[in-house]
Structures are given as structure tokens and as C-alpha cells.
Amino acid sequence: MSTLVERWGATMMDNYGTPPLALVAGAGAVVVDETGREYVDLLGGIAVNALGHAHPAVVAAVSKQVATLGHVSNLFVAEPPVALAELLLALAGRPGRVFFANSGAEANEAAFKLSRLTGRTHVVAAQGGFHGRTMGALALTGQPAKADPFRPLPGDVTHVEYGDVAALAAAVTDATAMVILEPIQGENGVVVPPAGYLAEARRITAAHGALLVLDEVQTGIGRTGHWFAHQAEGVEPDVVTLAKGLGGGLPLGACLAFGRAAELLRPGSHGTTFGGNPISCAAALAVVSTIAHEGLLDHVKRIGERLRRGIEALGHPLVTGVRGAGLLLGIVLDRPVAGPVATALRDAGFLVNPVQPGVVRLAPPLILTAGQADAFLAALPAALDAAVPDAAVPAPAAPDAAVPAPAVPGTAVPAPAAPTSAATDAPTTTEAPA
């Protein structure tokens, strides 16, 4: 009998290649493969499964909604999308309007189209940025390997060095419709800009009447220990795009607009059949409510700092630093061996992502326990040793049980040339919606 991986290889288009592992079940931050082996999921569906797998709150919300009212299209009003829009605007702390889509790429396409309605066409984006793979979102993406095979791409887009305020200021003019940036570049290797960069981007765009769009698809909904990563700097963008963790595993994207940007889309100017589906919105309401009521924003800061300090304490010669904020972290290596490190960790029972040749990305569920984090830290030295045997060093002692939350949203470093499903450290503090 063929394995699930073999069946995938025989039927699916080859754009992903054939994944090495088939998963059949999950609970919390643990997943199970088709042989019954368990793994601690430190990738969370690429920052999607905010509450992990099969969380009771999401299961209950989806089950209730699918048994009540499923799809209605955009021709009718339903309670879940309206309630979710109200909640997201409350989290943002500002009046505005929301457009729901099905993914991050679609949310960014909506922002792209919205910017055209300013009467301007020029866009500034960042080198290394990732905004999706649909044609408009791909035009914004600053990764030539992904974009070049599909040129010509739409739009007049200028890409500048990420984090370089002078380059950004030189590129933005009175003809610029929008500047789109990620608070942390996830797909580029969890790259954190210098402190104050987003505030400078806000100042520059305001001076030229351009929109500031922040792509929070990967960083939003608690991933960095804030509802939105830009809140750590007190920046107020014109547009925020969301997806991934918002739906807690169900497909959902959102484009939030504020001020004049909120009034640009008029009837007939944009739309989607499935965007704002009541079932996905019910899941999102459960996700946000659970994050607030269980104090997961503070929990994310604590566990993220526990991981960061634990990795740094290894003193392993392969590791040159840790980038990111909260539970979006990149382990930066001194050579391009992220793939072998990820393979060794998988063999040890931990799923991570070699997001760049020299960077291993961690984006686990926000409910990851201290015990699961410590188990990963205990397994990491051997995985690093296996990737480059001659770089082996003795493993250090386990990290302290308690560490303070980080004082800044992330730490920038130069760009690189035994699982358990039991929850043992329930968070206790709550940051409620505004």
C-alpha cells in the first residue's frame, strides 16, 4: 500500500516538491505522523495555528457555526464577520473599516488596489520582503528568485533596502501611493529592522501624503507578544493586513484601513466570494477571545524570551545569534546548514523551518509550554552537532525557570551569508481588547 507521502507525490503539482512527512492528527503543540510518532510543532503551520491543533475553543466555535449558518457570500450580512471586524478595530484602538479575504496574499492585493484609488500608482516596498505569490502581491515581494520567472509583474514598484531610512526617504515622492513593509521580515530569515524604522517610515509617508501599509500577516494576532507588532513602537499605519494566525487554522485574511484610507473602496471596487466566511470568522473570534482571556500575550513574551536566552546560552559555534520577537524567532547560523539542522531536529521529534539556508525559523503555537520549549533546547545541541559534526560543543545546563519579558520588540543581528502534549504552565495575565 502506498504511503500518504507517495500518494501526494503521484497526484499533487510539484510546486512544493514532495514533503518528507505526513501528519494525521494534532493536539495543542503536538502533531502525529502516519506511523503514530509525535512531534512538538515549532512551526505552527507557518505561524498559523495560534492556539495549536484541535483547540477546544476553536473546535466548539466552528462546530456551532457550521451547524447554524455556513456560507452566505457578500450579498448578505452575517453576525461573525461583523463581530470580528468590530473586535479587530477595538484591538487596533482606532476607528476604521475592514475587508475580509481568504489569505495574506489576498489581503495585500486588497491593500494594493486600495492604494491605486488615491490616484497615484508608485509603490515602495522592501528588498527581502514577502507579501504573497499572487501577481500583485508578488510584484510587492522583494525576492527576485520568487518573482523573476513571472515578469512582467503589475505596478510601478521600487524596492529599497529594508531598515535603511535614507534609502526609503529617497524613494518616496509625492507620486507614491503607498509604502508597504513588514514589521519583521519572516520569509527573509526573521529580519528585524533597527529601532525606530517604522516610526521613520510613518514620518516619511505622511510628509508625502502616501499610505503606510504594514503587512502583519506573520507578525499579527499576538505572535510577537502584542496584538500587532507595530504597537510596540506606537506607530499608526494607514492600512494593516492580517492572515495566518487570525483564523487559527482556517483560511482568513483581513485588510484594516484607517482615516482617509478607510473610505477609498466604494461599492463594486473590490470583492471576494469566500472572504469573511462565517465559519472562518467564528474561528477567529474564538482565537482572539482565547488569547485575551488566557493572557497569551504575556505568555508569548515569556516563552519567547526563554527560547532566546536558552539558545544563546548554548554557546554553540554554529549559532551567531537569535533574531525576532515573541514566538517568531530565527536561529542564525554561521553557514548554510539550516536544512540539515531541521532534519536532525525532525528526527529528534521537533518540527522547525529552514526559512533561509543559514536561518532556522521558529513560529510555534502561542500556547507552547515551558516544558516543550526546554525539551527543544535540550535537543538543539545534538541537532547542530549532527549538521556539522566538527562544530560540536558540550551542551549547557537547562535555562532558569523564569526570565523577564523583553524590553524591546526584537533584537537585530547581521543577516547570515522529547515532546510532550501536556500543558504545565498556563498563562495567568490578560491583555484585553481596547
C-alpha positions as CSV (number, residue, x, y, z in Angstrom):
1,M,0.0,0.0,0.0
2,S,1.3,3.5,-0.9
3,T,2.1,5.9,1.9
4,L,0.4,9.2,2.2
5,V,3.7,10.9,1.1
6,E,3.8,8.7,-2.0
7,R,0.2,9.4,-2.9
8,W,1.0,13.1,-2.6
9,G,3.9,12.8,-5.0
10,A,1.7,11.0,-7.5
11,T,-1.2,13.5,-7.6
12,M,-0.1,17.0,-6.5
13,M,1.5,19.6,-8.6
14,D,5.2,19.8,-8.0
15,N,5.4,23.5,-6.9
16,Y,6.2,22.4,-3.3
17,G,8.2,19.3,-4.1
18,T,7.1,16.3,-2.0
19,P,7.1,16.9,1.7
20,P,9.1,14.4,3.8
21,L,6.4,13.9,6.4
22,A,2.7,13.1,6.5
23,L,0.7,14.3,9.6
24,V,-2.6,12.8,10.5
25,A,-3.5,14.3,13.9
26,G,-2.6,17.0,16.4
27,A,-3.5,18.3,19.8
28,G,-2.0,21.5,21.3
29,A,1.5,22.0,20.2
30,V,2.0,18.3,19.3
31,V,1.3,16.6,16.0
32,V,1.3,12.9,15.0
33,D,2.6,11.3,11.8
34,E,1.1,8.4,10.0
35,T,3.2,5.9,11.9
36,G,2.0,7.3,15.2
37,R,5.1,9.2,16.1
38,E,4.7,12.5,18.0
39,Y,6.5,15.8,17.3
40,V,6.5,19.1,19.0
41,D,5.3,21.6,16.4
42,L,7.5,24.6,16.5
43,L,6.3,26.0,13.1
44,G,2.5,26.0,13.7
45,G,1.6,25.7,10.1
46,I,3.9,28.7,9.4
47,A,2.6,30.9,12.2
48,V,-1.0,29.9,11.5
49,N,-2.1,27.7,14.4
50,A,-2.1,30.3,17.1
51,L,-3.8,28.1,19.6
52,G,-2.2,24.9,18.3
53,H,-4.1,21.9,17.0
54,A,-7.7,21.0,17.8
55,H,-8.1,23.7,20.5
56,P,-11.4,23.2,22.2
57,A,-12.5,26.8,21.8
58,V,-11.9,26.7,18.0
59,V,-13.5,23.3,17.6
60,A,-16.6,24.5,19.5
61,A,-16.9,27.7,17.7
62,V,-16.5,26.1,14.2
63,S,-18.9,23.2,15.1
64,K,-21.6,25.6,16.3
65,Q,-21.3,27.9,13.3
66,V,-21.2,25.2,10.7
67,A,-24.4,23.8,12.3
68,T,-26.0,27.2,12.3
69,L,-25.1,29.1,9.1
70,G,-22.2,28.4,6.8
71,H,-21.5,30.4,3.7
72,V,-23.7,33.3,2.7
73,S,-21.5,35.3,0.2
74,N,-21.1,39.1,0.3
75,L,-24.7,39.6,-0.7
76,F,-25.9,39.2,2.8
77,V,-24.9,40.2,6.3
78,A,-23.9,37.6,9.0
79,E,-23.0,38.1,12.6
80,P,-19.5,36.5,12.8
81,P,-17.7,38.8,10.2
82,V,-19.4,41.9,11.7
83,A,-18.4,40.9,15.2
84,L,-14.8,40.1,14.1
85,A,-14.5,43.5,12.3
86,E,-15.6,45.3,15.4
87,L,-13.1,43.3,17.6
88,L,-10.2,43.9,15.3
89,L,-10.8,47.6,15.2
90,A,-11.0,47.6,19.0
91,L,-7.7,45.8,19.2
92,A,-6.2,48.5,16.9
93,G,-7.7,51.1,19.1
94,R,-8.8,53.3,16.2
95,P,-11.9,53.7,14.1
96,G,-11.7,52.2,10.6
97,R,-13.1,49.7,8.2
98,V,-12.3,46.1,7.4
99,F,-12.2,44.0,4.2
100,F,-12.1,40.2,4.8
101,A,-10.2,37.9,2.4
102,N,-9.1,34.3,2.5
103,S,-5.3,34.7,2.8
104,G,-2.4,37.1,3.4
105,A,-1.8,37.4,-0.3
106,E,-5.4,38.4,-0.9
107,A,-5.3,40.9,2.0
108,N,-2.2,42.5,0.4
109,E,-3.9,42.5,-3.0
110,A,-6.7,44.5,-1.4
111,A,-4.2,47.0,0.1
112,F,-2.5,47.3,-3.4
113,K,-5.8,48.0,-5.1
114,L,-6.9,50.4,-2.3
115,S,-3.7,52.4,-2.8
116,R,-4.5,52.9,-6.5
117,L,-7.7,54.7,-5.5
118,T,-5.5,57.5,-4.2
119,G,-4.9,58.5,-7.8
120,R,-1.3,57.5,-7.5
121,T,0.5,54.4,-8.8
122,H,4.0,54.4,-7.4
123,V,4.7,51.9,-4.6
124,V,7.8,51.4,-2.4
125,A,8.5,48.0,-0.8
126,A,11.5,46.4,0.8
127,Q,14.1,44.1,-0.6
128,G,13.7,40.7,1.0
129,G,10.1,41.4,1.8
130,F,7.4,38.8,1.2
131,H,3.8,39.7,0.6
132,G,2.4,36.7,-1.3
133,R,2.6,34.9,-4.6
134,T,-0.4,36.2,-6.5
135,M,0.6,38.5,-9.2
136,G,0.0,41.8,-7.4
137,A,1.4,40.6,-4.1
138,L,4.4,39.1,-6.0
139,A,5.1,42.5,-7.5
140,L,5.4,43.8,-4.0
141,T,7.6,40.9,-2.9
142,G,11.3,41.8,-2.8
143,Q,12.7,38.3,-3.5
144,P,13.8,38.0,-7.2
145,A,14.0,34.2,-7.1
146,K,10.3,34.1,-6.5
147,A,9.3,37.0,-8.8
148,D,11.6,36.8,-11.8
149,P,10.0,33.8,-13.5
150,F,6.7,35.7,-13.7
151,R,7.8,39.0,-15.0
152,P,6.4,41.4,-16.2
153,L,4.6,42.0,-13.0
154,P,1.9,44.7,-12.4
155,G,2.6,48.0,-10.9
156,D,5.3,50.6,-10.6
157,V,7.2,49.2,-7.6
158,T,10.5,50.4,-6.2
159,H,12.3,48.1,-3.8
160,V,14.7,49.6,-1.2
161,E,17.0,48.1,1.4
162,Y,15.0,47.1,4.5
163,G,15.8,49.1,7.5
164,D,17.6,51.9,5.6
165,V,15.8,55.1,6.5
166,A,17.8,57.2,4.0
167,A,17.0,54.8,1.1
168,L,13.3,54.9,2.0
169,A,13.3,58.7,2.2
170,A,15.0,58.9,-1.2
171,A,12.5,56.6,-2.9
172,V,9.2,58.1,-1.6
173,T,7.9,61.1,-3.6
174,D,4.6,63.0,-3.9
175,A,3.7,60.4,-6.6
176,T,4.0,57.5,-4.2
177,A,0.7,55.8,-3.4
178,M,1.9,53.5,-0.6
179,V,4.9,52.1,1.2
180,I,4.4,48.5,2.3
181,L,6.6,47.0,4.9
182,E,6.7,44.0,7.3
183,P,7.5,44.9,11.0
184,I,9.7,41.8,10.9
185,Q,10.6,40.1,7.6
186,G,9.6,36.5,8.3
187,E,10.4,34.7,5.0
188,N,13.7,36.6,4.6
189,G,15.0,34.9,7.8
190,V,13.2,36.7,10.6
191,V,15.0,40.0,10.0
192,V,14.3,42.8,12.5
193,P,14.8,46.4,11.4
194,P,16.6,49.0,13.5
195,A,14.6,50.5,16.3
196,G,12.6,53.5,15.1
197,Y,12.4,52.3,11.5
198,L,8.7,52.0,11.4
199,A,8.3,55.4,13.0
200,E,10.5,56.9,10.4
201,A,8.5,55.2,7.7
202,R,5.4,56.8,9.2
203,R,7.0,60.3,9.1
204,I,8.2,59.9,5.5
205,T,4.9,58.7,4.2
206,A,3.0,61.4,6.0
207,A,5.3,64.1,4.6
208,H,4.4,63.0,1.0
209,G,0.8,62.0,1.5
210,A,1.5,58.4,0.9
211,L,-0.2,55.5,2.7
212,L,1.8,53.4,5.1
213,V,0.8,49.8,4.8
214,L,2.1,47.3,7.4
215,D,1.9,43.6,6.4
216,E,1.3,41.9,9.8
217,V,0.3,38.6,8.1
218,Q,3.0,36.8,10.0
219,T,3.6,39.1,13.0
220,G,0.0,39.9,13.9
221,I,-2.6,38.4,16.4
222,G,-0.2,38.0,19.3
223,R,2.8,36.4,17.5
224,T,5.3,39.0,18.9
225,G,3.6,39.5,22.3
226,H,1.4,42.4,21.0
227,W,-1.8,42.2,19.1
228,F,0.1,43.8,16.3
229,A,3.9,44.1,16.1
230,H,3.8,47.8,15.2
231,Q,2.1,48.6,18.5
232,A,5.4,48.1,20.2
233,E,6.7,51.3,18.6
234,G,3.4,53.2,18.9
235,V,3.1,53.6,15.1
236,E,-0.3,54.3,13.5
237,P,-0.3,52.9,9.9
238,D,-3.0,53.7,7.4
239,V,-3.5,50.1,6.5
240,V,-2.7,46.8,8.3
241,T,-3.0,43.4,6.6
242,L,-3.6,40.2,8.6
243,A,-4.0,36.4,7.9
244,K,-2.2,33.3,9.2
245,G,-2.9,33.2,13.0
246,L,-6.1,35.2,12.6
247,G,-8.1,32.2,11.6
248,G,-6.4,29.7,13.9
249,G,-6.0,27.2,11.1
250,L,-9.0,28.2,8.9
251,P,-8.4,30.4,5.8
252,L,-8.9,34.0,6.6
253,G,-7.3,37.3,5.7
254,A,-8.1,40.9,6.6
255,C,-7.2,44.4,5.4
256,L,-7.8,47.0,8.0
257,A,-7.8,50.7,6.9
258,F,-8.0,53.8,8.9
259,G,-8.6,57.5,8.3
260,R,-9.0,58.5,4.6
261,A,-7.8,55.1,3.6
262,A,-10.9,53.5,5.1
263,E,-13.1,55.3,2.6
264,L,-11.3,54.5,-0.6
265,L,-13.0,51.3,-1.5
266,R,-16.5,52.0,-2.8
267,P,-19.3,49.6,-3.8
268,G,-18.1,47.4,-6.7
269,S,-14.4,48.3,-6.4
270,H,-13.3,45.0,-4.9
271,G,-14.8,41.8,-3.7
272,T,-14.5,38.1,-2.9
273,T,-16.9,35.2,-2.7
274,F,-15.5,33.4,0.3
275,G,-13.9,36.3,2.2
276,G,-15.4,36.8,5.6
277,N,-16.9,33.3,5.6
278,P,-18.9,33.0,8.9
279,I,-17.2,29.7,9.8
280,S,-13.7,31.2,9.5
281,C,-14.8,34.3,11.3
282,A,-16.2,32.3,14.1
283,A,-12.9,30.5,14.5
284,A,-11.1,33.9,14.5
285,L,-13.4,35.2,17.2
286,A,-12.5,32.2,19.3
287,V,-8.8,32.7,18.7
288,V,-8.8,36.4,19.7
289,S,-11.0,35.8,22.7
290,T,-8.8,32.9,23.9
291,I,-5.6,34.9,23.5
292,A,-7.1,37.7,25.6
293,H,-8.8,35.7,28.3
294,E,-5.8,33.3,28.8
295,G,-3.2,36.1,28.9
296,L,-1.3,34.7,26.0
297,L,0.3,38.0,25.0
298,D,2.4,37.9,28.2
299,H,2.9,34.2,27.8
300,V,4.3,34.7,24.3
301,K,6.8,37.2,25.7
302,R,7.9,34.9,28.5
303,I,8.3,31.7,26.4
304,G,9.9,33.7,23.5
305,E,12.5,35.1,25.9
306,R,13.0,31.7,27.4
307,L,13.8,30.3,24.0
308,R,16.0,33.2,23.0
309,R,18.1,33.0,26.2
310,G,18.3,29.3,26.1
311,I,19.6,29.3,22.5
312,E,22.1,32.0,23.2
313,A,23.2,30.1,26.4
314,L,24.2,27.1,24.3
315,G,27.3,28.9,23.2
316,H,27.4,26.7,20.1
317,P,29.9,27.8,17.4
318,L,27.3,27.3,14.7
319,V,24.9,29.9,16.2
320,T,25.7,33.5,15.7
321,G,22.5,35.0,17.1
322,V,18.8,34.9,17.5
323,R,16.5,37.3,15.7
324,G,12.9,38.1,16.2
325,A,10.3,38.9,18.9
326,G,8.0,36.8,21.0
327,L,7.4,33.5,19.3
328,L,8.7,34.5,15.9
329,L,12.4,33.7,16.1
330,G,15.2,33.0,13.7
331,I,18.2,31.0,14.8
332,V,21.0,32.5,12.8
333,L,23.8,30.1,11.8
334,D,27.3,30.8,10.6
335,R,27.0,28.6,7.5
336,P,24.1,27.4,5.2
337,V,23.2,24.3,7.1
338,A,19.6,25.2,8.2
339,G,18.3,22.2,6.2
340,P,20.4,19.6,7.9
341,V,19.7,21.1,11.3
342,A,15.9,21.0,10.6
343,T,16.2,17.4,9.5
344,A,18.1,16.4,12.7
345,L,15.5,18.2,14.8
346,R,12.7,16.3,13.0
347,D,14.5,13.1,13.7
348,A,14.6,14.1,17.4
349,G,10.9,14.9,17.4
350,F,10.7,18.7,16.7
351,L,9.4,20.4,13.6
352,V,11.1,23.7,12.5
353,N,11.6,25.5,9.3
354,P,14.9,26.2,7.4
355,V,13.5,29.5,6.2
356,Q,16.8,30.6,4.7
357,P,20.0,28.5,4.1
358,G,21.5,30.0,7.3
359,V,18.4,30.6,9.4
360,V,16.1,28.2,11.3
361,R,12.7,29.7,11.9
362,L,10.5,29.0,15.0
363,A,6.9,30.1,14.9
364,P,5.2,27.7,17.3
365,P,1.6,27.9,18.7
366,L,1.2,30.7,21.2
367,I,0.3,28.0,23.8
368,L,3.7,26.4,23.7
369,T,4.6,25.3,27.2
370,A,7.9,25.9,29.1
371,G,8.4,22.2,29.2
372,Q,8.1,21.9,25.4
373,A,10.5,24.9,25.0
374,D,13.0,23.3,27.3
375,A,12.8,19.9,25.6
376,F,13.6,21.7,22.3
377,L,16.6,23.5,23.9
378,A,17.9,20.2,25.2
379,A,17.7,18.6,21.8
380,L,19.1,21.5,19.8
381,P,22.9,21.0,20.6
382,A,22.8,17.4,19.2
383,A,21.0,18.6,16.1
384,L,23.6,21.3,15.5
385,D,26.3,18.8,16.0
386,A,24.8,16.4,13.5
387,A,24.6,19.2,10.9
388,V,28.3,20.0,11.2
389,P,30.0,17.3,13.4
390,D,33.3,19.1,13.8
391,A,31.5,22.1,15.4
392,A,30.2,20.1,18.4
393,V,30.5,21.6,21.9
394,P,29.2,20.3,25.3
395,A,25.5,21.0,26.0
396,P,24.9,23.6,28.7
397,A,22.6,23.3,31.7
398,A,18.8,23.8,31.3
399,P,17.7,27.5,31.4
400,D,16.3,29.1,34.5
401,A,12.6,28.6,35.1
402,A,11.7,32.3,35.0
403,V,13.1,35.1,32.7
404,P,11.8,38.7,32.3
405,A,9.9,39.8,29.2
406,P,12.0,41.5,26.5
407,A,12.0,45.3,26.8
408,V,12.1,45.9,23.0
409,P,10.1,44.3,20.2
410,G,13.1,42.4,18.7
411,T,16.8,42.1,18.5
412,A,18.6,42.7,15.3
413,V,21.7,40.8,14.3
414,P,23.5,40.9,11.0
415,A,21.9,38.9,8.1
416,P,23.6,35.5,7.6
417,A,25.9,34.9,4.5
418,A,11.4,14.8,23.9
419,P,7.9,16.1,23.0
420,T,5.0,16.5,25.4
421,S,1.4,17.4,24.9
422,A,0.6,18.3,28.5
423,A,0.2,22.0,29.3
424,T,2.1,22.7,32.5
425,D,2.4,26.5,32.6
426,A,-0.9,28.0,32.0
427,P,-0.6,31.8,31.5
428,T,-2.3,33.9,34.1
429,T,-2.4,37.5,33.0
430,T,-4.6,39.1,30.4
431,E,-4.2,42.0,28.0
432,A,-7.8,42.6,27.0
433,P,-9.0,44.3,23.8
434,A,-9.2,48.0,23.8
